[in-house]
Amino acid sequence: MPTKRTVLITGVAGFIGSNLADHLINQGFRVIGIDNLAYGVIEQVPEGVEFHKLDIRSPDIYPLFNQVEAVFHLAAKNCITDCQDDPLETSDINVTGTVNVFEAARRGGVDKIIYAESSALYEGSEVLPTPESEVNPQSFYAVSKLAGMAFAEAYRRFYGMRTTALRYFCVYGPRQDYRRTIPPLMSAFIINLLQGKQPTIYGTGEKRRDFVYVDDINDFHLQCLDDPNTDGNVYNLGSGVSYSVREIFEAISAILQTDIEPIYQPDFPGEAQVTLADITAAKNLGWQPKVSLEEGLQRSIDYIKDHLFQ
């Protein structure tokens, strides 16, 4: 019987990490998972993951990287509001933690690291759709991701490590973290409307975002494992379409058949009014988002109904 290919995921108990682990296990991979559960939820870690409750800043992670083919580094402090409130911890997790993961991978002889950057790197750009070259971070979170990117590039340059950087736009779907200080838009709308409560819209509702379903993201994750054309490159992962916050609210309301109206609160300072991914680079490799907004919303609603309202 052939040996299973082994991959390691940091942040495996989080939204994207737990979905990715499912995806990989279904494809026959052996999955080692690391998470300190500060933001992730242990119940989200799929059955079959070899789970280790560890912090990415700890040297205790090093032995786990031996005989691992690839690492998906997804662990981060990523709530922009929380990051603004604590720049020191933001740097400690997102910069020091990232360097520690790369060092563990280097010492373990890992063949490739696929790591999460962020579309927040485009906060100060006015170019739409936004290509990968338009880096202009504003928030502490985005700056921490820029620093992590610089260290990743240094590991590639000095140690010859194979790396691929992914800049996720607004990823949504099952297991999205609804416990944040400011929960993700879709989860917050769905949960409030299912409870018969008025959701909150920050700003006028005209702010636009590029939403992409988590399964489409994971299709590209798998492509990065085996396509050498992804080595040393960075890719935007979005849908290439933007929707206003109000449009998302109305789409969810229509599915749930409710006439509850939202509450409007002042917007957060410094946030981009529009995000829209230029996904040409990823599409040139044959990737294409497949899940429509309507289908993705329905899947998200079904998951929340099944897991939060039973």
N, C-alpha and C positions, 0 to 999 in steps of 0.2 A: 504494500500500500504506500503510495507516494507521501512524503512528508508535507504537511500543510505549510503554506507560506505564512510567516509570522509578521504581524504589524503591531505597532504600539500607538495608542491614542492618548494624548494628554487632554484633560477636560472631558473624559468619557461619560461623566454623569450629567453633562450639560445638554442643551438643545441639539446643536449640530453634532456633537460628539456621540451622543447616544444613538441618534439616527444613523450616523455613519457606521457605528459598531454593528447595528442590525444589518445594514447593507453588506458589510464585509463578511459577517458570519454566514449570511445567506449565500454568499459567493464561495464559501468553503475556506475562508481564512481563519487562522488562529489569531485571536485579538487579545492583547494585553492592554489593560486600561489603568490610567492614573487619574486620580481626582482627590482633592482634599475636602470636597463636599462643602466648601465655603459658599459656593453658588450652585453647584450641581446637586442633584437629588438621587440618592442611592437607589430608589425604586425605579428610576429610569434606566439604570444600567442593564442592558439586555442579558438574558440567560446565556451562558456560554462565554462571557467575557472573563478573563483572568484579572480580577479587579484588585487594585492596591490603593489603599487610602494613604496617599502621600502628597506632599507639597512639591511643586515643580522647582522650588528654590532649594530643596534639600539634596545633599549628596547621596541620600539613601535611594534615590531613583537610579543611580548609575548601574547597578547590577542588572536591572530589568532591560537594559538596552543591548545586552550581549545577545548575539545570534538573532537580532531583529532585522528584517529586510528593509523596512521603511517605518518612518514616524510621521504621524499626523499631529502637529502641535497646534491645538485649539484652545488650550487653557489660557484664560486671561481675566483680568478685571475689566469688564466691558460696558457697564452702565455709565454713560457719559456724565450723568448728574452726580453719581457717586465718585467718579474719577475727578471731577472738578472740585469736590469737597475734600479730597485727600490725594493730592499729587504725589506725596511721598510713597504711600502704599501702591499707587498706580504704577510708579516707576519700579518699585521693588518687585511687583508681580510681573508686569508686562515687559520690563527690560531685563532685570537681573534673572527672573525666572526663565525668560527665553534664552538668555546666554547659557544658563545652566543646562537647559534641555539640549542645546546644540553641543555643549561640551560633553554631555553624557552620550550623545549620539556619536560624536567623534571618537571618544574612548572605546565605545562599543563596536566600532567599525560598521555603523549603519550605512546602508547603501544610499538612501535618499530621505530627505526631510521635505514634507509638504506642510507649509505653515500658513496660518491665518494672519493676514494683514487686515485692512479694513477700508471700506469706501469713505470712512471719516477722513482719510488722508486728502480728500478732495474738498474739504469744508470751505476753503477760501477760493476755490476755482469757480469761474463763471462760464466755463466752456461746457456746452451740452450738445449731444451726449458726451460724457467725460471719458477721454482715453487714459490709459495707464500713465502717460507722461505728465499729467496735470496735478502733481503733488503739491498741496498747499495746506498743511494741517493748521488748525486753530486751537482746538481744545486740548486739555492735558492728555486725554485718552488718545487722540490722534497723534500728538507729539510722542507719546510712549510707543506707539506703533511704528512711527518713523525711526525711532532709535533702535527698536527691535529689528527693523528691516536692514539698518546699517550694519548691525552685528551679524545678521544672517549672511549678508553679502560678503562680509569679511571672512566668515568661516568658509564660504564657497571659494573665495579668492586665495586664501592662505593654505587651506587644507584640502582643496579640491572636492569639497562635498557637493553632491548633487542636490539642488534645492529648487522648489517651485513655490512661489508666493501667490496667495489667493486673496483678492479683495472682494469680500462679500458685500452686496448691497443689502436690501431689507429681506433677509431670509425669514420665511414663515412656515408653519406646519405643526404637526403633532409634537408635543413636549416643549413648545416654546415657553420660556421662563416667564410665568405670570406673577412671580413673587418679587420682582424688582421694585425699587422705590417708585419708578415710573414704568409700569409694565409695557411690554411691546404692544403696539397699536391693535393688532388684530385680536390677540388674546384678551386684551382689556375690553374691547368692544363686545366680543362674543360672550364672555363671562358675565358682564354687566347686563346685557340684554337677556340672557337666559335667566338671570335672577330677577328680571323685571325692574332693573335699576337704570338710571340715566348715566351713560358713559360720559367721560370728560374728553373734550377736544381742546387741545392747547393751541391757541391762535384762532384764526378765522375758519380753519378747515380747508383753506385753499393751498396749503403746503402740499407739495407733490413728492412722492417717493417711488422708487423702482423696487417692486416686490418680486421675489423669486422663490419658488417652492423648494423645500429642503431636499426632496428626491432628485431634482434636477442638479442641485449642487453636488450631491453624492455621486451622480453619474460622472461628473468631471473629476471628483476625487479619485475614482477608480482609474480613469484615463491617465491621470498623472503618475500612477504607479508604473505603468508599462510603456508610456509614450516618451521616448528620449527627447522628442522635440519640446517637451515642457521643461527640460532641465535648464536652470539658470534664468527662467523667465517669470514674469508676473502677469496675472490674468484677472480682469474684472469678471465677476459672476453676478449677473443680474438678468432681468428679462428683456432689457432694451425698451421697456415701456414704463411710463410713469402714471400713477393715479393720484388724485387728490385725497386727502384724509377724509373729506366729506363723501367722496365717491366710494371709498372703502366702507364707510359707515352705512351708506345707503345700500350697497351690495349685500352686506351682512344682514341688515334689517329686512331686505327683500326675501332672503333665504329663510329667515326666522319668522317672517310674516308678522312683524311688530311695527307699531307706529310710535314707539318711545323716541323722544327727541333728546339729543345730547345736551350737556352743560358745556358752555364755553369758558375757558380760563385763559389768562395771559400766556403768551408763547414763551418758550425758553430762549434766553439770549444766545446768539452765536450760532444757532442752527441754520443749515442751508435751507432755503425755501424750496429748492427743487433738487432731487437727485435723479440722474438718468445715466445708466451705464452704456458706454461704448463697448460692446461685447465682440467686436470684430476679431480680436486675437484668439479668443476661445472658439468662436465659430469657424475660424480658419483651420482648426484642428478637428472639425467635424462635430463639435458639441452644439447642441441647440436645446433651449428650454422647451419642455414638452407639456407641462401641466398648466392649464389655463387658470386664470384668477378664480373663475367660478368653481372649477373642480377643486382647486386648492383650498378655497374657503369652505366648501362642503366637507372635505376631508378633515379640516381643522375643527369645524363645528362637531362633527361626528366623534372625533377623539375627545374633545372636552366634555361632551355629553356622557360618553362612556366612562371616563376616568375621574371627572370632578363632580358629577351629579348622580352618582350611584349610591 
